[in-house]
Amino acid sequence: MAIGALVLGLRRRLLAPGQRSRADWRAWVAALDRQTRHPRARTAIHTLTTLTRPGQPSESVLRAANAVEDVWEALQP
């Protein structure tokens, strides 16, 4: 799934160097949602969560890429 690959790339960028996460990327997004207080990041995370539900149109990948970048810009170390 393309959206999953985008989220995995975001997770790799946000984790501390040398830190690895074996959790499912959906579980990681849910945990990130609970941990962050940044409004822009939370909005983007909610968008990602919605876009990972079955039955989304192909345009969802572009929207997910934009949401990933919004999260990155808001939370980058």
C-alpha positions as a LaTeX table, in Angstrom:
\begin{tabular}{lrrr}
\hline
Residue & $x$ (\AA) & $y$ (\AA) & $z$ (\AA) \\
\hline
Met1 & 0.00 & 0.00 & 0.00 \\
Ala2 & 1.44 & 3.34 & $-1.06$ \\
Ile3 & 0.09 & 5.21 & 1.94 \\
Gly4 & 1.75 & 2.70 & 4.25 \\
Ala5 & 5.09 & 3.33 & 2.53 \\
Leu6 & 4.66 & 7.08 & 3.02 \\
Val7 & 3.92 & 6.60 & 6.72 \\
Leu8 & 6.91 & 4.25 & 7.14 \\
Gly9 & 9.15 & 6.94 & 5.65 \\
Leu10 & 7.73 & 9.51 & 8.06 \\
Arg11 & 8.28 & 7.16 & 10.99 \\
Arg12 & 11.88 & 6.60 & 9.93 \\
Arg13 & 12.46 & 10.37 & 9.77 \\
Leu14 & 10.85 & 11.09 & 13.14 \\
Leu15 & 12.45 & 8.32 & 15.17 \\
Ala16 & 15.71 & 9.11 & 16.92 \\
Pro17 & 18.86 & 7.85 & 15.16 \\
Gly18 & 19.34 & 4.17 & 15.87 \\
Gln19 & 15.81 & 3.80 & 17.23 \\
Arg20 & 13.62 & 1.27 & 15.46 \\
Ser21 & 9.96 & 0.54 & 15.70 \\
Arg22 & 8.52 & $-2.85$ & 14.87 \\
Ala23 & 4.95 & $-1.74$ & 15.52 \\
Asp24 & 2.47 & $-1.81$ & 12.68 \\
Trp25 & 2.46 & 1.60 & 11.00 \\
Arg26 & $-1.24$ & 2.05 & 11.72 \\
Ala27 & $-0.58$ & 1.49 & 15.43 \\
Trp28 & 2.32 & 3.93 & 15.22 \\
Val29 & 0.07 & 6.62 & 13.68 \\
Ala30 & $-2.50$ & 6.05 & 16.44 \\
Ala31 & 0.23 & 6.39 & 19.09 \\
Leu32 & 1.57 & 9.52 & 17.41 \\
Asp33 & $-1.93$ & 11.00 & 17.48 \\
Arg34 & $-2.14$ & 10.42 & 21.24 \\
Gln35 & 1.33 & 11.86 & 21.87 \\
Thr36 & 1.31 & 15.09 & 19.88 \\
Arg37 & $-0.36$ & 18.32 & 20.85 \\
His38 & 0.58 & 20.32 & 17.76 \\
Pro39 & $-2.70$ & 21.30 & 16.03 \\
Arg40 & $-1.38$ & 21.10 & 12.46 \\
Ala41 & 0.18 & 17.69 & 13.10 \\
Arg42 & $-2.99$ & 16.38 & 14.73 \\
Thr43 & $-5.09$ & 17.49 & 11.77 \\
Ala44 & $-2.71$ & 15.78 & 9.35 \\
Ile45 & $-2.63$ & 12.61 & 11.47 \\
His46 & $-6.42$ & 12.49 & 11.45 \\
Thr47 & $-6.32$ & 12.87 & 7.66 \\
Leu48 & $-3.87$ & 9.95 & 7.42 \\
Thr49 & $-6.07$ & 7.82 & 9.63 \\
Thr50 & $-9.07$ & 8.52 & 7.43 \\
Leu51 & $-7.17$ & 7.85 & 4.22 \\
Thr52 & $-6.06$ & 4.40 & 5.38 \\
Arg53 & $-9.62$ & 3.14 & 5.60 \\
Pro54 & $-10.74$ & 0.78 & 2.81 \\
Gly55 & $-12.50$ & 2.17 & $-0.23$ \\
Gln56 & $-10.52$ & 5.38 & $-0.62$ \\
Pro57 & $-10.04$ & 6.78 & $-4.16$ \\
Ser58 & $-6.63$ & 6.78 & $-5.83$ \\
Glu59 & $-6.29$ & 10.52 & $-5.14$ \\
Ser60 & $-5.91$ & 9.56 & $-1.48$ \\
Val61 & $-2.24$ & 8.81 & $-2.03$ \\
Leu62 & $-1.54$ & 12.45 & $-2.95$ \\
Arg63 & $-3.55$ & 13.67 & 0.02 \\
Ala64 & $-1.64$ & 11.26 & 2.27 \\
Ala65 & 1.69 & 12.53 & 0.92 \\
Asn66 & 0.64 & 16.08 & 1.76 \\
Ala67 & $-0.48$ & 15.00 & 5.23 \\
Val68 & 2.85 & 13.24 & 5.84 \\
Glu69 & 4.69 & 16.42 & 4.91 \\
Asp70 & 2.47 & 18.46 & 7.22 \\
Val71 & 3.28 & 16.11 & 10.10 \\
Trp72 & 6.98 & 16.25 & 9.25 \\
Glu73 & 7.06 & 20.04 & 9.12 \\
Ala74 & 5.24 & 20.31 & 12.43 \\
Leu75 & 7.20 & 17.68 & 14.33 \\
Gln76 & 10.65 & 17.47 & 12.77 \\
Pro77 & 13.41 & 17.37 & 15.39 \\
\hline
\end{tabular}
